[in-house]
Amino acid sequence: MNKKLLLLILSDVLILSSFGLLAPIFALFITENLEGGSIVAAGMATTIFLVVKSVVQLPLSRYFIDKEKHKTRSLLLGTFLIITVPFIYFFSKTVGMIYFAQAVYGLGAALAYPSWFRLFTTYIDGKHKGFEYTLWGTGVGVGSAIAAVSGAKIAEMLGFRYLFFFVGIVAFLGFLLLIVLDRIEMKKRNATIKKPVRRKKKRI
């Protein structure tokens, strides 16, 4: 398997699985631990993420990501925004802070998701597409399944703040894998630029 594809998959598994830790208890955190928290506020938080992501990613994909020469930069920027979100949750005391975090999350996803799929389709082996797509899907599925149980348990034993910090650390590890990928891409690009152009000798 392509080393770059493996880094891409592992990074996604870590980041999506870490956020999966929050899935069972996020609404509970908003309703019971924040000023102005309610079930409606929890729904609004999800809506903000989806609206920002959906509205922003179309123009970004069309006019920026598809024209980007350095393939990993928008992925890095988007992922960096995403991994700041658990730390914003950590310091949040009002629903307004959660809404802000969700807007950041949506913007990060709008940058990262199209870039990730663009790279995935670039790195995938044409002869093993089914297996490599399945490997990614299985990794994310298993990771999210484990996270759904683990997140609730961590929140019950240690509290929400520790859970948010843990999510941020795991997501950061996924971000580090993307930095490694970016270095590989940069090295490849520099080697291509520095490669001397051979001129054909003119026949006399």
Phi, psi and omega in degrees: 000144176304127181301322181292324177294320179297317177299319180297316181293313181299320178298315181294320178299315180296314185290312181293322178293321179296318178289336175296337176298333184273341189307314185286341191236000186298314179296322178296319178299316181294316185288329188250349188235358184238148174293124182085009182286143178197173177297322178297320179296323178296318177295321179296323179299316177295320180298318180300314178302310185293320181293313180298313180300312185293319183287321187277326189290332179295305178295325178298316181296318185288315190254351183233301188295316181292339181260000183289129180282319179270104193298332189263353187293315179292328176295316178297315181297313180297317180293323177300317177298319181298316185286348174282341186299312179301329179285330172293318175304317184304319184266000185286135175235348180230161178296328179302322178294324177294319177299319177298316179300320181292325176294318176297318178300315179297318178295316178298317179295322179297329177277317190281316188297309178299323179295319180298312181293326177298315180291321180301314180289339177283319185275339189296143178278121182303333182274347183229035183301315182301314182295315185289324172296319181292322178301314177297311182298320180292317180299314179294319181295312180294317179299318180291324179296315178295319182295324182301321178281316184296321182299315179297322181292316179297317179297321180292319184278318189247339182106163184296320185298318178295323179297315180299319180295318180296318178300316179299320180293315180296317178297324178296324177297321175297322178295322179298323178297325178290329176295319176300316178299318179298321179295321178296315179297319180296317179297318179296318181295316180296322179295324179291320180293320184278349182296123183293144178269123180276126180265137178287137178286136178281136178276134180272000000 
